[in-house]
Amino acid sequence: MSPRSLALVSVVVAALTAAAPATADQSQSVTATGSAQLKVAPKDRKSSSSIAAAVEAARQAGIPAAIKDAHGYAVKYAKAAGLTLGAIQSVSDASNNGFAFGPGFYGPFGPNQYCGTVRRPILKVVAGKKKVVGTKKVHRCFVPPYVVTVLTVTYAAT
């Protein structure tokens, strides 16, 4: 993972941890947020439905990893507070509104639309300089490089 990606994931996790829902009795629980980042690998990079299926598969595959990540944080939090971690009380999907290629990624064609028509410039060299002399429509598909799954998990604590 590149330093920029790691920083991006850290910012998302920090923001979502600060905004964690307070649904359980806070004196009897520990809440932690976990995340997972998985690569998107569509079978056909030129099919919007194939890309959408790959994005959803990556998101689903990230759920167990995000829960495991949250559990690691919850253990540390419980230990620091002198508590014993119990069973999971709740799990919530901390939606990131498409940030970092999460659920509902907004590409150039709209939510969950990865292929479409774009305009490309037609360049011509005039007097030694490149000049745009028009545009042409071309079909393009954009595959998000990865999907981030973020979950907030609340555990019972004693």
Secondary structure, 3 states (H helix, E strand, C coil): CCHHHHHHHHHHHHHHHHCCCCCCCHHHEEEEEEEEEEECCCCCCCCHHHHHHHHHHHHHHHHHHHHHHHHHHHHHHHHHHCCCEEEEEEEEECCCCCCCCCCCCEECCEECCCEEEEEEEEEEEECCEEEEEEEEEEEEECCCCEEEEEEEEEEEEC
